[in-house]
Amino acid sequence: MSSSKSPTGLKPQEVHDLVINALEDLKAEDITIIDVRELNSLTDEMIIASGTSVRHLSALADNLIIKAKKAGNPPLGVEGRNGSDWVLVDMNDVIVHLMLPRARSFYNLEKLWSASEEQRQKG
């Protein structure tokens, strides 16, 4: 990760650690980290995790938001919190996708971003 600080003051590695700890606190499943620094200019990495129900996704997002605010690094935005099978939390250096397994399987973000990486390497 880059060593620059996010607009709120945390270094990217600190944001990464905050996200992982918040997700592990509430037993997020199948946490996957994708380094996208070389693929876009918006963020350093994407973290994708599954929840067992819509309520679990909401609790994961709420826990992350609370911990981020306490650390002085509130999310830039949150989408899909109310009863959705996909919640996105934008932490600037890290974009967090919280998904039900069926949505995760359907959208298959891991494959999408690995295909982008393969194309970049060929180009």
Sequence and secondary structure as in RCSB ss.txt:
>XXXX:A:sequence
MSSSKSPTGLKPQEVHDLVINALEDLKAEDITIIDVRELNSLTDEMIIASGTSVRHLSALADNLIIKAKKAGNPP
LGVEGRNGSDWVLVDMNDVIVHLMLPRARSFYNLEKLWSASEEQRQKG
>XXXX:A:secstr
   S  TTS  HHHHHHHHHHHHHHTT EEEEEEE TTT SS SEEEEEE SSHHHHHHHHHHHHHHHHHTT   
SEEE TTT SEEEEE SSEEEEEE HHHHHHH HHHHHHHHHHHHHH 
